[in-house]
Every structure is written in C-alpha cells, then in structure tokens.
Amino acid sequence: MGLSGDFPNIMKTVAESVMAGDGARFAALFTEDAVYHDVFYGSFRGREAIRDMLENRFHRDAANFRWDFRDPVSDGETGYARYVFSYDSRLPDAAGRRGLFEGVSIVRLADGLIRDYREVANVGPGLARLGFAPERLEKVMARMARDLANSDEAAGHGG
C-alpha cells in the first residue's frame, strides 16, 4: 500500500528520494509494474528498473539535485504538479555546470502508488545552460519531436 492517495506527500517523497539518491525509497512509491517515462533516459518498467534508473543513471550523470514541486493536484487517479529541477552535471562536456529545468509531472495512481509517471519538460533552456552544442540540442529536440509525433496522444494531429 502506498501513501493513501496523499498526492502532495507522494510528490514530496519523490523529490526527497531523488535528491538523496535513495533508490529503494523511490522505487517503493511505484506499483510493481509501473512505468517511469523520463524525458532524457526513456521509459523504465517495474520497481527494479526504476530503482536502477535513479541509482545508475541519474546519480551517475549528475549530483546535487534539487527538485521542487509546486501546486500538486489530484483526483485520486491522476495527479499533476509543476516543478523546477536542477543538478550539477557530471557529463564530460558539461561537468560542473548546473542544469535548470521546468516542467509538469503527470502521474497515474493505483492504490496510493504511482503506476505511470511522465513529464512534459522545457529542456531546451536547461541544456543550453549546460553548454550543449547546437548540434546536440538539435538531436535532443528531434528525438523529442519524434516521440511526441509517435505518441498515442498525438494520434489524429497529423504527421
């Protein structure tokens, strides 16, 4: 059983566990078959994959995380929260620079746990702040454009 549908507390715990690098606490927020759709790393299914994403990707590539959620709202099945997220990059071509991003988390819940996490994030300014070369920014934006065009939600919107 999760956090009894207390969505603001769920999101607070998401932020705290990410900032601490606590993969076990983070994964415990999700259903066994949950999917975490990360804007950078892609989709991860199941608690172990979600834990691994946090411990072996997030904290491999960055440090000193801060994640502030604002205005969390939920009807018990779906929740939304605006956020500002930042970190110090460990990537070789951006080491030591601080990325700063804003976005919205979209969370589907089941029995007080997260069954699906996805986000809409404004990544361009954050990646530019990290010093990503224009070609690399173009590659990221092209992938995001493909992902959106291929999503179920974009069906009927045209090519």
N, C-alpha and C positions, 0 to 999 in steps of 0.2 A: 504494500500500500504506500502511496506517495504522501504528499503534503496536504491531503484533504482538500484539494481544489483551491488552496490559498495561492493564487497565481502570483501576487506580488512577492510572496516569500519564495516561491519556486524560482522566480527570476533573480531574486537576491542571492539565492543559493547557487544558481548557475554562475553568476558573476564571481562570487567568492571562491567557488571551486576552481574556476578557470584561472583566476588571479593567483591562487595558491598552487596550481598545478596538481590538484588533488583529483586524480582520475577516477578513483573509486567513488568518492562522494559525487562527482559529476555524473558518472555512469548510473549511479543509483537513482537519479532523477528521471530516468528513461525506462520505458517498458522494455521487456526482453527483446522484442523485435522492432524497436523504434528505429527511425531513420533521422540522422542529423545531416542536413544539407548545408555544407559550409561553402561560403561564397568563393573561397580560394582553393580549398582542397577537394571539393566534390562531396559525394554522398557516402555515408558510413551507416551500415545497418547492424543493429544489435549492440548490447551494452559493451562487449569486449572491444569491438571495433571503435565505438565512440570513446571509450577509455584510452585506447591506443592512439587515436587521433589527437587527443588532448596532450597526452604524455610524450608522444614521439613525433609529433609534427608541430603543434602549437609551440611547445616549450623547447623544441629543437631549433626552431627558426626565429624565436623572439623571446624577450624577457621583460620583466617589469610591466606586466599587463595592468590595465585599468579598464573596467567595463562598468559604465553607469547606465542603468535602465531608468527610463522616465515614463510616467503615465501608463503603467501596466493596467490593462483592462481585459476581462474575460467573462464569457457567459457560462463557463464551466466545461465547455467543449473546445473552444477556440480562444486563444489569447493573443494580444498584440502588445508590444512595448517598444517605444522609441529608445534608441541607445546612442551613446558615444563610446567608442572603443579605441584604445591606444596601446602601443607597446614599443619597446626598443628592438629594432631589427637585429638579428644575428646573421642575416643573409650576407654572403661575402661582398656583394656590390652595394649593400646598404647598411653595413654593420654600424651600429651606434646611432643611427638616425631613428627618430621617433615617428612612427606611422600614426595617423589620427583619422578615424573613420566615423561616419554617422550612418544610421540605418534603422530598420524596423524589423523586429523579430516577429515571426508568425508561428504560433505554437498550437498544435493539436494535442488535446489531452485525453487520457483514458484512465479512469480510476485514480485521479490525482497525480498521474505521472505523464511525462512527455512521450507521445507516440510518434510525433513528427515535428521537427524543428527546421525551419527555413528562415532565410532573411533576405531582405531587399536592402542593399547597401550602396552607398555612394562611394565607390572605391577609387575613382579617378584622382580626386584631390589627395587622398592618403598615399597612393602610390607615387604621385608626383612629388609629394613631400619627402618620400623615401629616396627620391632621386632616380627613379626608374627611367631609363632611356625612352624616348618617344616610340621606338620600335617595340619595346617590351610592353609599354602601355597599350599600343595598338593591338598586340597579340592578346592581351588580357581582355580588352574590350570586345574584340572579335569573338572570343570564346564565350563571353557573357551574352553577346547578341545571338549566337547560335543556340545557346542553352535556352534563352527566352523564347526564340522562334520555335524550338522543338518541344516546348512545354505544353502540357495539356491545357493550361490556362490560355495559351495563345492560339489555340485552335479556332479557326474562323477569322483570324485577323489578317490573313494573307501572308505570303511568302517571306 
